Structures are given as C-alpha cells and as structure tokens.
Amino acid sequence: MNHWIGIAIVVLPVLLIASLILKRPVWWFLVVLIAVGLGYLQYTGAAEDVGNMVLTEVNKIYPTGFEPGQTGLQGDTTAAPAPAQ
C-alpha cells in the first residue's frame, strides 16, 4: 500500500498544476512522461520509499498504530487457526 501513497504524492500535484497551465496536446505528452517516470520509480522502489516517509511523518502527527512496511493491523487475528489434535 505504501507504493500507492508514494505514487499519489508524486503524481497528483503535478497533474493538477499542469492541467491548469498546459494546453491539451502538451498535457497528454506530460501524462505519458509521468507514466514512464512512475514506472522507473516503481521499478527502483523509490515510490515505496516516498510512501514510507509520508506515513512516518503522518504517524508522528496522528498516531494510528500502523507502521510503514506493516502488512496488516496490529490486532489482526485472522492468522491460520491452530492445528487440531
């Protein structure tokens, strides 16, 4: 999930500002360039790093108990049941 947060942090401001400034053909070219850049960020793991940094800072302000890199909730009891004897 952290990589989706990193992608949103990188893409949304750029697309919103560019949509106000650029004309349609140039804007579509920018969208393609951003897609290529996101592929690179995803491949190198930088998108997840950005997501982890954002979640760490948010967790300092609003403690949620959810640590970056954690896959489930802390109180998650949906683990495999104990084997029957």
PyMOL Python script that loads the backbone (N, CA, C, O; Angstrom):
from pymol import cmd

cmd.read_pdbstr("""\
ATOM      1  N   MET A   1       0.814  -1.182   0.000  1.00  0.00           N
ATOM      2  CA  MET A   1       0.000   0.000   0.000  1.00  0.00           C
ATOM      3  C   MET A   1       0.863   1.255   0.000  1.00  0.00           C
ATOM      4  O   MET A   1       0.437   2.302  -0.486  1.00  0.00           O
ATOM      5  N   ASN A   2       2.058   1.156   0.535  1.00  0.00           N
ATOM      6  CA  ASN A   2       2.913   2.333   0.612  1.00  0.00           C
ATOM      7  C   ASN A   2       3.294   2.853  -0.761  1.00  0.00           C
ATOM      8  O   ASN A   2       3.465   4.059  -0.940  1.00  0.00           O
ATOM      9  N   HIS A   3       3.430   1.960  -1.735  1.00  0.00           N
ATOM     10  CA  HIS A   3       3.801   2.435  -3.066  1.00  0.00           C
ATOM     11  C   HIS A   3       2.667   3.240  -3.695  1.00  0.00           C
ATOM     12  O   HIS A   3       2.932   4.164  -4.465  1.00  0.00           O
ATOM     13  N   TRP A   4       1.403   2.912  -3.386  1.00  0.00           N
ATOM     14  CA  TRP A   4       0.287   3.703  -3.921  1.00  0.00           C
ATOM     15  C   TRP A   4       0.267   5.100  -3.321  1.00  0.00           C
ATOM     16  O   TRP A   4      -0.052   6.069  -4.009  1.00  0.00           O
ATOM     17  N   ILE A   5       0.601   5.205  -2.057  1.00  0.00           N
ATOM     18  CA  ILE A   5       0.666   6.525  -1.421  1.00  0.00           C
ATOM     19  C   ILE A   5       1.795   7.332  -2.040  1.00  0.00           C
ATOM     20  O   ILE A   5       1.626   8.520  -2.316  1.00  0.00           O
ATOM     21  N   GLY A   6       2.934   6.710  -2.260  1.00  0.00           N
ATOM     22  CA  GLY A   6       4.062   7.411  -2.891  1.00  0.00           C
ATOM     23  C   GLY A   6       3.726   7.882  -4.288  1.00  0.00           C
ATOM     24  O   GLY A   6       4.089   8.994  -4.673  1.00  0.00           O
ATOM     25  N   ILE A   7       3.032   7.044  -5.059  1.00  0.00           N
ATOM     26  CA  ILE A   7       2.640   7.425  -6.417  1.00  0.00           C
ATOM     27  C   ILE A   7       1.677   8.606  -6.380  1.00  0.00           C
ATOM     28  O   ILE A   7       1.804   9.541  -7.170  1.00  0.00           O
ATOM     29  N   ALA A   8       0.716   8.561  -5.463  1.00  0.00           N
ATOM     30  CA  ALA A   8      -0.254   9.661  -5.362  1.00  0.00           C
ATOM     31  C   ALA A   8       0.427  10.962  -4.963  1.00  0.00           C
ATOM     32  O   ALA A   8       0.080  12.021  -5.485  1.00  0.00           O
ATOM     33  N   ILE A   9       1.390  10.902  -4.050  1.00  0.00           N
ATOM     34  CA  ILE A   9       2.103  12.101  -3.606  1.00  0.00           C
ATOM     35  C   ILE A   9       2.898  12.706  -4.757  1.00  0.00           C
ATOM     36  O   ILE A   9       3.003  13.929  -4.854  1.00  0.00           O
ATOM     37  N   VAL A  10       3.447  11.888  -5.614  1.00  0.00           N
ATOM     38  CA  VAL A  10       4.253  12.391  -6.726  1.00  0.00           C
ATOM     39  C   VAL A  10       3.377  12.890  -7.871  1.00  0.00           C
ATOM     40  O   VAL A  10       3.660  13.941  -8.445  1.00  0.00           O
ATOM     41  N   VAL A  11       2.322  12.158  -8.210  1.00  0.00           N
ATOM     42  CA  VAL A  11       1.572  12.429  -9.440  1.00  0.00           C
ATOM     43  C   VAL A  11       0.505  13.502  -9.298  1.00  0.00           C
ATOM     44  O   VAL A  11       0.415  14.389 -10.147  1.00  0.00           O
ATOM     45  N   LEU A  12      -0.288  13.446  -8.271  1.00  0.00           N
ATOM     46  CA  LEU A  12      -1.448  14.335  -8.180  1.00  0.00           C
ATOM     47  C   LEU A  12      -1.093  15.822  -8.248  1.00  0.00           C
ATOM     48  O   LEU A  12      -1.722  16.542  -9.024  1.00  0.00           O
ATOM     49  N   PRO A  13      -0.129  16.316  -7.487  1.00  0.00           N
ATOM     50  CA  PRO A  13       0.175  17.748  -7.608  1.00  0.00           C
ATOM     51  C   PRO A  13       0.666  18.140  -8.998  1.00  0.00           C
ATOM     52  O   PRO A  13       0.312  19.202  -9.511  1.00  0.00           O
ATOM     53  N   VAL A  14       1.479  17.284  -9.603  1.00  0.00           N
ATOM     54  CA  VAL A  14       1.999  17.599 -10.935  1.00  0.00           C
ATOM     55  C   VAL A  14       0.872  17.670 -11.959  1.00  0.00           C
ATOM     56  O   VAL A  14       0.818  18.603 -12.759  1.00  0.00           O
ATOM     57  N   LEU A  15      -0.028  16.690 -11.938  1.00  0.00           N
ATOM     58  CA  LEU A  15      -1.124  16.677 -12.907  1.00  0.00           C
ATOM     59  C   LEU A  15      -2.097  17.830 -12.693  1.00  0.00           C
ATOM     60  O   LEU A  15      -2.591  18.409 -13.660  1.00  0.00           O
ATOM     61  N   LEU A  16      -2.376  18.168 -11.438  1.00  0.00           N
ATOM     62  CA  LEU A  16      -3.304  19.264 -11.178  1.00  0.00           C
ATOM     63  C   LEU A  16      -2.739  20.606 -11.627  1.00  0.00           C
ATOM     64  O   LEU A  16      -3.441  21.397 -12.258  1.00  0.00           O
ATOM     65  N   ILE A  17      -1.494  20.861 -11.309  1.00  0.00           N
ATOM     66  CA  ILE A  17      -0.877  22.121 -11.734  1.00  0.00           C
ATOM     67  C   ILE A  17      -0.731  22.161 -13.245  1.00  0.00           C
ATOM     68  O   ILE A  17      -1.000  23.192 -13.861  1.00  0.00           O
ATOM     69  N   ALA A  18      -0.314  21.071 -13.849  1.00  0.00           N
ATOM     70  CA  ALA A  18      -0.124  21.031 -15.299  1.00  0.00           C
ATOM     71  C   ALA A  18      -1.446  21.181 -16.041  1.00  0.00           C
ATOM     72  O   ALA A  18      -1.478  21.777 -17.118  1.00  0.00           O
ATOM     73  N   SER A  19      -2.523  20.661 -15.499  1.00  0.00           N
ATOM     74  CA  SER A  19      -3.812  20.777 -16.183  1.00  0.00           C
ATOM     75  C   SER A  19      -4.282  22.228 -16.237  1.00  0.00           C
ATOM     76  O   SER A  19      -5.034  22.603 -17.137  1.00  0.00           O
ATOM     77  N   LEU A  20      -3.850  23.035 -15.292  1.00  0.00           N
ATOM     78  CA  LEU A  20      -4.212  24.450 -15.299  1.00  0.00           C
ATOM     79  C   LEU A  20      -3.344  25.268 -16.252  1.00  0.00           C
ATOM     80  O   LEU A  20      -3.789  26.292 -16.770  1.00  0.00           O
ATOM     81  N   ILE A  21      -2.122  24.827 -16.485  1.00  0.00           N
ATOM     82  CA  ILE A  21      -1.160  25.622 -17.242  1.00  0.00           C
ATOM     83  C   ILE A  21      -1.046  25.193 -18.703  1.00  0.00           C
ATOM     84  O   ILE A  21      -1.011  26.042 -19.594  1.00  0.00           O
ATOM     85  N   LEU A  22      -0.989  23.890 -18.958  1.00  0.00           N
ATOM     86  CA  LEU A  22      -0.660  23.398 -20.297  1.00  0.00           C
ATOM     87  C   LEU A  22      -1.893  23.206 -21.169  1.00  0.00           C
ATOM     88  O   LEU A  22      -2.998  22.967 -20.683  1.00  0.00           O
ATOM     89  N   LYS A  23      -1.664  23.318 -22.470  1.00  0.00           N
ATOM     90  CA  LYS A  23      -2.729  23.031 -23.433  1.00  0.00           C
ATOM     91  C   LYS A  23      -2.823  21.528 -23.645  1.00  0.00           C
ATOM     92  O   LYS A  23      -1.921  20.787 -23.256  1.00  0.00           O
ATOM     93  N   ARG A  24      -3.904  21.080 -24.256  1.00  0.00           N
ATOM     94  CA  ARG A  24      -4.221  19.657 -24.332  1.00  0.00           C
ATOM     95  C   ARG A  24      -3.121  18.767 -24.928  1.00  0.00           C
ATOM     96  O   ARG A  24      -2.771  17.781 -24.280  1.00  0.00           O
ATOM     97  N   PRO A  25      -2.549  19.036 -26.113  1.00  0.00           N
ATOM     98  CA  PRO A  25      -1.539  18.098 -26.643  1.00  0.00           C
ATOM     99  C   PRO A  25      -0.296  18.007 -25.764  1.00  0.00           C
ATOM    100  O   PRO A  25       0.259  16.924 -25.581  1.00  0.00           O
ATOM    101  N   VAL A  26       0.136  19.128 -25.228  1.00  0.00           N
ATOM    102  CA  VAL A  26       1.317  19.116 -24.369  1.00  0.00           C
ATOM    103  C   VAL A  26       1.000  18.410 -23.055  1.00  0.00           C
ATOM    104  O   VAL A  26       1.857  17.730 -22.493  1.00  0.00           O
ATOM    105  N   TRP A  27      -0.227  18.569 -22.564  1.00  0.00           N
ATOM    106  CA  TRP A  27      -0.632  17.915 -21.328  1.00  0.00           C
ATOM    107  C   TRP A  27      -0.611  16.398 -21.490  1.00  0.00           C
ATOM    108  O   TRP A  27      -0.164  15.687 -20.590  1.00  0.00           O
ATOM    109  N   TRP A  28      -1.087  15.900 -22.621  1.00  0.00           N
ATOM    110  CA  TRP A  28      -1.068  14.447 -22.856  1.00  0.00           C
ATOM    111  C   TRP A  28       0.366  13.934 -22.958  1.00  0.00           C
ATOM    112  O   TRP A  28       0.666  12.827 -22.510  1.00  0.00           O
ATOM    113  N   PHE A  29       1.247  14.733 -23.545  1.00  0.00           N
ATOM    114  CA  PHE A  29       2.652  14.352 -23.601  1.00  0.00           C
ATOM    115  C   PHE A  29       3.223  14.266 -22.180  1.00  0.00           C
ATOM    116  O   PHE A  29       3.983  13.352 -21.863  1.00  0.00           O
ATOM    117  N   LEU A  30       2.852  15.218 -21.343  1.00  0.00           N
ATOM    118  CA  LEU A  30       3.305  15.193 -19.957  1.00  0.00           C
ATOM    119  C   LEU A  30       2.769  13.961 -19.224  1.00  0.00           C
ATOM    120  O   LEU A  30       3.484  13.367 -18.417  1.00  0.00           O
ATOM    121  N   VAL A  31       1.537  13.575 -19.494  1.00  0.00           N
ATOM    122  CA  VAL A  31       0.959  12.381 -18.861  1.00  0.00           C
ATOM    123  C   VAL A  31       1.769  11.144 -19.242  1.00  0.00           C
ATOM    124  O   VAL A  31       2.030  10.292 -18.392  1.00  0.00           O
ATOM    125  N   VAL A  32       2.162  11.039 -20.485  1.00  0.00           N
ATOM    126  CA  VAL A  32       2.973   9.900 -20.927  1.00  0.00           C
ATOM    127  C   VAL A  32       4.345   9.929 -20.245  1.00  0.00           C
ATOM    128  O   VAL A  32       4.843   8.892 -19.808  1.00  0.00           O
ATOM    129  N   LEU A  33       4.952  11.111 -20.154  1.00  0.00           N
ATOM    130  CA  LEU A  33       6.251  11.211 -19.484  1.00  0.00           C
ATOM    131  C   LEU A  33       6.138  10.846 -17.999  1.00  0.00           C
ATOM    132  O   LEU A  33       7.027  10.197 -17.450  1.00  0.00           O
ATOM    133  N   ILE A  34       5.063  11.256 -17.364  1.00  0.00           N
ATOM    134  CA  ILE A  34       4.862  10.915 -15.958  1.00  0.00           C
ATOM    135  C   ILE A  34       4.679   9.401 -15.803  1.00  0.00           C
ATOM    136  O   ILE A  34       5.181   8.812 -14.845  1.00  0.00           O
ATOM    137  N   ALA A  35       3.972   8.779 -16.726  1.00  0.00           N
ATOM    138  CA  ALA A  35       3.782   7.321 -16.669  1.00  0.00           C
ATOM    139  C   ALA A  35       5.129   6.600 -16.769  1.00  0.00           C
ATOM    140  O   ALA A  35       5.371   5.626 -16.056  1.00  0.00           O
ATOM    141  N   VAL A  36       5.990   7.075 -17.643  1.00  0.00           N
ATOM    142  CA  VAL A  36       7.324   6.473 -17.771  1.00  0.00           C
ATOM    143  C   VAL A  36       8.123   6.691 -16.487  1.00  0.00           C
ATOM    144  O   VAL A  36       8.788   5.774 -16.005  1.00  0.00           O
ATOM    145  N   GLY A  37       8.056   7.896 -15.938  1.00  0.00           N
ATOM    146  CA  GLY A  37       8.762   8.188 -14.695  1.00  0.00           C
ATOM    147  C   GLY A  37       8.249   7.359 -13.530  1.00  0.00           C
ATOM    148  O   GLY A  37       9.032   6.920 -12.688  1.00  0.00           O
ATOM    149  N   LEU A  38       6.936   7.141 -13.475  1.00  0.00           N
ATOM    150  CA  LEU A  38       6.373   6.310 -12.406  1.00  0.00           C
ATOM    151  C   LEU A  38       6.812   4.857 -12.536  1.00  0.00           C
ATOM    152  O   LEU A  38       7.045   4.176 -11.537  1.00  0.00           O
ATOM    153  N   GLY A  39       6.922   4.394 -13.763  1.00  0.00           N
ATOM    154  CA  GLY A  39       7.432   3.043 -13.963  1.00  0.00           C
ATOM    155  C   GLY A  39       8.840   2.901 -13.414  1.00  0.00           C
ATOM    156  O   GLY A  39       9.182   1.892 -12.799  1.00  0.00           O
ATOM    157  N   TYR A  40       9.651   3.922 -13.643  1.00  0.00           N
ATOM    158  CA  TYR A  40      11.019   3.913 -13.111  1.00  0.00           C
ATOM    159  C   TYR A  40      11.008   3.956 -11.586  1.00  0.00           C
ATOM    160  O   TYR A  40      11.743   3.208 -10.942  1.00  0.00           O
ATOM    161  N   LEU A  41      10.174   4.830 -10.999  1.00  0.00           N
ATOM    162  CA  LEU A  41      10.093   4.914  -9.542  1.00  0.00           C
ATOM    163  C   LEU A  41       9.626   3.599  -8.940  1.00  0.00           C
ATOM    164  O   LEU A  41      10.139   3.173  -7.906  1.00  0.00           O
ATOM    165  N   GLN A  42       8.667   2.958  -9.572  1.00  0.00           N
ATOM    166  CA  GLN A  42       8.151   1.686  -9.076  1.00  0.00           C
ATOM    167  C   GLN A  42       9.215   0.595  -9.190  1.00  0.00           C
ATOM    168  O   GLN A  42       9.376  -0.217  -8.279  1.00  0.00           O
ATOM    169  N   TYR A  43       9.939   0.579 -10.307  1.00  0.00           N
ATOM    170  CA  TYR A  43      10.960  -0.438 -10.536  1.00  0.00           C
ATOM    171  C   TYR A  43      12.106  -0.322  -9.536  1.00  0.00           C
ATOM    172  O   TYR A  43      12.621  -1.333  -9.058  1.00  0.00           O
ATOM    173  N   THR A  44      12.509   0.919  -9.216  1.00  0.00           N
ATOM    174  CA  THR A  44      13.632   1.117  -8.301  1.00  0.00           C
ATOM    175  C   THR A  44      13.225   1.077  -6.840  1.00  0.00           C
ATOM    176  O   THR A  44      14.085   1.023  -5.961  1.00  0.00           O
ATOM    177  N   GLY A  45      11.909   1.103  -6.562  1.00  0.00           N
ATOM    178  CA  GLY A  45      11.445   1.061  -5.184  1.00  0.00           C
ATOM    179  C   GLY A  45      11.332   2.434  -4.544  1.00  0.00           C
ATOM    180  O   GLY A  45      11.026   2.539  -3.356  1.00  0.00           O
ATOM    181  N   ALA A  46      11.573   3.484  -5.312  1.00  0.00           N
ATOM    182  CA  ALA A  46      11.520   4.838  -4.762  1.00  0.00           C
ATOM    183  C   ALA A  46      10.095   5.246  -4.393  1.00  0.00           C
ATOM    184  O   ALA A  46       9.904   6.022  -3.456  1.00  0.00           O
ATOM    185  N   ALA A  47       9.093   4.738  -5.111  1.00  0.00           N
ATOM    186  CA  ALA A  47       7.701   5.072  -4.786  1.00  0.00           C
ATOM    187  C   ALA A  47       7.341   4.556  -3.396  1.00  0.00           C
ATOM    188  O   ALA A  47       6.636   5.233  -2.648  1.00  0.00           O
ATOM    189  N   GLU A  48       7.810   3.383  -3.052  1.00  0.00           N
ATOM    190  CA  GLU A  48       7.543   2.843  -1.719  1.00  0.00           C
ATOM    191  C   GLU A  48       8.299   3.628  -0.651  1.00  0.00           C
ATOM    192  O   GLU A  48       7.796   3.805   0.459  1.00  0.00           O
ATOM    193  N   ASP A  49       9.499   4.099  -0.973  1.00  0.00           N
ATOM    194  CA  ASP A  49      10.249   4.927  -0.032  1.00  0.00           C
ATOM    195  C   ASP A  49       9.516   6.229   0.258  1.00  0.00           C
ATOM    196  O   ASP A  49       9.453   6.665   1.408  1.00  0.00           O
ATOM    197  N   VAL A  50       8.964   6.852  -0.777  1.00  0.00           N
ATOM    198  CA  VAL A  50       8.196   8.079  -0.587  1.00  0.00           C
ATOM    199  C   VAL A  50       6.969   7.789   0.273  1.00  0.00           C
ATOM    200  O   VAL A  50       6.661   8.554   1.187  1.00  0.00           O
ATOM    201  N   GLY A  51       6.275   6.708  -0.007  1.00  0.00           N
ATOM    202  CA  GLY A  51       5.114   6.329   0.792  1.00  0.00           C
ATOM    203  C   GLY A  51       5.474   6.069   2.245  1.00  0.00           C
ATOM    204  O   GLY A  51       4.736   6.464   3.147  1.00  0.00           O
ATOM    205  N   ASN A  52       6.602   5.406   2.480  1.00  0.00           N
ATOM    206  CA  ASN A  52       7.043   5.151   3.854  1.00  0.00           C
ATOM    207  C   ASN A  52       7.370   6.451   4.575  1.00  0.00           C
ATOM    208  O   ASN A  52       7.027   6.615   5.746  1.00  0.00           O
ATOM    209  N   MET A  53       8.036   7.383   3.878  1.00  0.00           N
ATOM    210  CA  MET A  53       8.370   8.663   4.508  1.00  0.00           C
ATOM    211  C   MET A  53       7.112   9.439   4.868  1.00  0.00           C
ATOM    212  O   MET A  53       7.030  10.020   5.950  1.00  0.00           O
ATOM    213  N   VAL A  54       6.134   9.454   3.971  1.00  0.00           N
ATOM    214  CA  VAL A  54       4.885  10.170   4.244  1.00  0.00           C
ATOM    215  C   VAL A  54       4.147   9.528   5.406  1.00  0.00           C
ATOM    216  O   VAL A  54       3.674  10.233   6.297  1.00  0.00           O
ATOM    217  N   LEU A  55       4.037   8.208   5.415  1.00  0.00           N
ATOM    218  CA  LEU A  55       3.344   7.525   6.509  1.00  0.00           C
ATOM    219  C   LEU A  55       4.051   7.718   7.842  1.00  0.00           C
ATOM    220  O   LEU A  55       3.393   7.813   8.878  1.00  0.00           O
ATOM    221  N   THR A  56       5.380   7.777   7.836  1.00  0.00           N
ATOM    222  CA  THR A  56       6.131   8.010   9.064  1.00  0.00           C
ATOM    223  C   THR A  56       5.818   9.388   9.629  1.00  0.00           C
ATOM    224  O   THR A  56       5.597   9.534  10.831  1.00  0.00           O
ATOM    225  N   GLU A  57       5.800  10.408   8.758  1.00  0.00           N
ATOM    226  CA  GLU A  57       5.505  11.767   9.217  1.00  0.00           C
ATOM    227  C   GLU A  57       4.053  11.896   9.681  1.00  0.00           C
ATOM    228  O   GLU A  57       3.780  12.560  10.681  1.00  0.00           O
ATOM    229  N   VAL A  58       3.132  11.272   8.970  1.00  0.00           N
ATOM    230  CA  VAL A  58       1.723  11.323   9.381  1.00  0.00           C
ATOM    231  C   VAL A  58       1.539  10.604  10.711  1.00  0.00           C
ATOM    232  O   VAL A  58       0.756  11.048  11.551  1.00  0.00           O
ATOM    233  N   ASN A  59       2.246   9.508  10.907  1.00  0.00           N
ATOM    234  CA  ASN A  59       2.131   8.741  12.146  1.00  0.00           C
ATOM    235  C   ASN A  59       2.673   9.532  13.337  1.00  0.00           C
ATOM    236  O   ASN A  59       2.239   9.305  14.466  1.00  0.00           O
ATOM    237  N   LYS A  60       3.614  10.459  13.110  1.00  0.00           N
ATOM    238  CA  LYS A  60       4.105  11.312  14.191  1.00  0.00           C
ATOM    239  C   LYS A  60       3.027  12.298  14.622  1.00  0.00           C
ATOM    240  O   LYS A  60       2.916  12.618  15.806  1.00  0.00           O
ATOM    241  N   ILE A  61       2.228  12.783  13.663  1.00  0.00           N
ATOM    242  CA  ILE A  61       1.206  13.779  13.961  1.00  0.00           C
ATOM    243  C   ILE A  61      -0.062  13.104  14.491  1.00  0.00           C
ATOM    244  O   ILE A  61      -0.616  13.508  15.514  1.00  0.00           O
ATOM    245  N   TYR A  62      -0.506  12.076  13.780  1.00  0.00           N
ATOM    246  CA  TYR A  62      -1.723  11.347  14.142  1.00  0.00           C
ATOM    247  C   TYR A  62      -1.363   9.887  14.373  1.00  0.00           C
ATOM    248  O   TYR A  62      -1.396   9.098  13.428  1.00  0.00           O
ATOM    249  N   PRO A  63      -1.020   9.501  15.605  1.00  0.00           N
ATOM    250  CA  PRO A  63      -0.633   8.111  15.853  1.00  0.00           C
ATOM    251  C   PRO A  63      -1.775   7.150  15.514  1.00  0.00           C
ATOM    252  O   PRO A  63      -2.861   7.225  16.088  1.00  0.00           O
ATOM    253  N   THR A  64      -1.507   6.261  14.583  1.00  0.00           N
ATOM    254  CA  THR A  64      -2.528   5.319  14.144  1.00  0.00           C
ATOM    255  C   THR A  64      -2.230   3.893  14.586  1.00  0.00           C
ATOM    256  O   THR A  64      -3.112   3.035  14.540  1.00  0.00           O
ATOM    257  N   GLY A  65      -1.004   3.630  15.012  1.00  0.00           N
ATOM    258  CA  GLY A  65      -0.626   2.270  15.365  1.00  0.00           C
ATOM    259  C   GLY A  65      -0.242   1.456  14.148  1.00  0.00           C
ATOM    260  O   GLY A  65       0.085   0.277  14.275  1.00  0.00           O
ATOM    261  N   PHE A  66      -0.276   2.058  12.978  1.00  0.00           N
ATOM    262  CA  PHE A  66       0.084   1.363  11.742  1.00  0.00           C
ATOM    263  C   PHE A  66       1.461   1.847  11.317  1.00  0.00           C
ATOM    264  O   PHE A  66       1.636   3.013  10.965  1.00  0.00           O
ATOM    265  N   GLU A  67       2.427   0.958  11.349  1.00  0.00           N
ATOM    266  CA  GLU A  67       3.796   1.317  10.994  1.00  0.00           C
ATOM    267  C   GLU A  67       4.033   1.118   9.504  1.00  0.00           C
ATOM    268  O   GLU A  67       3.491   0.181   8.917  1.00  0.00           O
ATOM    269  N   PRO A  68       4.830   1.979   8.881  1.00  0.00           N
ATOM    270  CA  PRO A  68       5.162   1.784   7.467  1.00  0.00           C
ATOM    271  C   PRO A  68       5.844   0.434   7.258  1.00  0.00           C
ATOM    272  O   PRO A  68       6.696   0.026   8.048  1.00  0.00           O
ATOM    273  N   GLY A  69       5.466  -0.237   6.207  1.00  0.00           N
ATOM    274  CA  GLY A  69       6.014  -1.551   5.907  1.00  0.00           C
ATOM    275  C   GLY A  69       5.251  -2.682   6.554  1.00  0.00           C
ATOM    276  O   GLY A  69       5.525  -3.851   6.284  1.00  0.00           O
ATOM    277  N   GLN A  70       4.304  -2.354   7.398  1.00  0.00           N
ATOM    278  CA  GLN A  70       3.488  -3.367   8.058  1.00  0.00           C
ATOM    279  C   GLN A  70       2.385  -3.795   7.101  1.00  0.00           C
ATOM    280  O   GLN A  70       1.774  -2.953   6.443  1.00  0.00           O
ATOM    281  N   THR A  71       2.127  -5.086   7.019  1.00  0.00           N
ATOM    282  CA  THR A  71       1.155  -5.567   6.038  1.00  0.00           C
ATOM    283  C   THR A  71      -0.247  -5.678   6.590  1.00  0.00           C
ATOM    284  O   THR A  71      -1.202  -5.635   5.814  1.00  0.00           O
ATOM    285  N   GLY A  72      -0.416  -5.816   7.876  1.00  0.00           N
ATOM    286  CA  GLY A  72      -1.745  -5.967   8.456  1.00  0.00           C
ATOM    287  C   GLY A  72      -1.896  -5.112   9.690  1.00  0.00           C
ATOM    288  O   GLY A  72      -0.941  -4.457  10.106  1.00  0.00           O
ATOM    289  N   LEU A  73      -3.056  -5.103  10.277  1.00  0.00           N
ATOM    290  CA  LEU A  73      -3.284  -4.354  11.501  1.00  0.00           C
ATOM    291  C   LEU A  73      -2.629  -5.077  12.665  1.00  0.00           C
ATOM    292  O   LEU A  73      -2.416  -6.288  12.613  1.00  0.00           O
ATOM    293  N   GLN A  74      -2.308  -4.322  13.723  1.00  0.00           N
ATOM    294  CA  GLN A  74      -1.645  -4.938  14.870  1.00  0.00           C
ATOM    295  C   GLN A  74      -2.548  -5.935  15.570  1.00  0.00           C
ATOM    296  O   GLN A  74      -2.076  -6.975  16.029  1.00  0.00           O
ATOM    297  N   GLY A  75      -3.810  -5.648  15.660  1.00  0.00           N
ATOM    298  CA  GLY A  75      -4.741  -6.532  16.329  1.00  0.00           C
ATOM    299  C   GLY A  75      -5.353  -7.568  15.406  1.00  0.00           C
ATOM    300  O   GLY A  75      -6.390  -8.147  15.729  1.00  0.00           O
ATOM    301  N   ASP A  76      -4.730  -7.808  14.267  1.00  0.00           N
ATOM    302  CA  ASP A  76      -5.285  -8.723  13.272  1.00  0.00           C
ATOM    303  C   ASP A  76      -5.177 -10.154  13.788  1.00  0.00           C
ATOM    304  O   ASP A  76      -4.076 -10.656  14.013  1.00  0.00           O
ATOM    305  N   THR A  77      -6.306 -10.802  13.973  1.00  0.00           N
ATOM    306  CA  THR A  77      -6.336 -12.163  14.492  1.00  0.00           C
ATOM    307  C   THR A  77      -6.781 -13.149  13.431  1.00  0.00           C
ATOM    308  O   THR A  77      -7.294 -14.219  13.758  1.00  0.00           O
ATOM    309  N   THR A  78      -6.596 -12.814  12.183  1.00  0.00           N
ATOM    310  CA  THR A  78      -7.049 -13.693  11.117  1.00  0.00           C
ATOM    311  C   THR A  78      -5.964 -14.671  10.679  1.00  0.00           C
ATOM    312  O   THR A  78      -6.008 -15.202   9.569  1.00  0.00           O
ATOM    313  N   ALA A  79      -5.000 -14.903  11.550  1.00  0.00           N
ATOM    314  CA  ALA A  79      -3.929 -15.846  11.221  1.00  0.00           C
ATOM    315  C   ALA A  79      -4.519 -17.256  11.128  1.00  0.00           C
ATOM    316  O   ALA A  79      -5.661 -17.500  11.517  1.00  0.00           O
ATOM    317  N   ALA A  80      -3.736 -18.140  10.623  1.00  0.00           N
ATOM    318  CA  ALA A  80      -4.192 -19.520  10.476  1.00  0.00           C
ATOM    319  C   ALA A  80      -4.556 -20.101  11.826  1.00  0.00           C
ATOM    320  O   ALA A  80      -3.867 -19.845  12.813  1.00  0.00           O
ATOM    321  N   PRO A  81      -5.621 -20.873  11.889  1.00  0.00           N
ATOM    322  CA  PRO A  81      -6.008 -21.474  13.181  1.00  0.00           C
ATOM    323  C   PRO A  81      -4.993 -22.511  13.630  1.00  0.00           C
ATOM    324  O   PRO A  81      -4.243 -23.071  12.831  1.00  0.00           O
ATOM    325  N   ALA A  82      -4.997 -22.743  14.917  1.00  0.00           N
ATOM    326  CA  ALA A  82      -4.069 -23.740  15.475  1.00  0.00           C
ATOM    327  C   ALA A  82      -4.476 -25.123  14.951  1.00  0.00           C
ATOM    328  O   ALA A  82      -5.660 -25.396  14.749  1.00  0.00           O
ATOM    329  N   PRO A  83      -3.484 -25.987  14.736  1.00  0.00           N
ATOM    330  CA  PRO A  83      -3.809 -27.330  14.235  1.00  0.00           C
ATOM    331  C   PRO A  83      -4.585 -28.132  15.270  1.00  0.00           C
ATOM    332  O   PRO A  83      -4.325 -28.033  16.469  1.00  0.00           O
ATOM    333  N   ALA A  84      -5.534 -28.923  14.801  1.00  0.00           N
ATOM    334  CA  ALA A  84      -6.356 -29.758  15.669  1.00  0.00           C
ATOM    335  C   ALA A  84      -5.528 -30.936  16.158  1.00  0.00           C
ATOM    336  O   ALA A  84      -4.656 -31.437  15.448  1.00  0.00           O
ATOM    337  N   GLN A  85      -5.812 -31.372  17.385  1.00  0.00           N
ATOM    338  CA  GLN A  85      -5.044 -32.513  17.928  1.00  0.00           C
ATOM    339  C   GLN A  85      -5.904 -33.724  18.073  1.00  0.00           C
ATOM    340  O   GLN A  85      -5.427 -34.771  18.513  1.00  0.00           O
TER     341      GLN A  85
END
""", "prot")
cmd.dss("prot")
cmd.show_as("cartoon", "prot")
cmd.util.cbc("prot")
cmd.orient("prot")
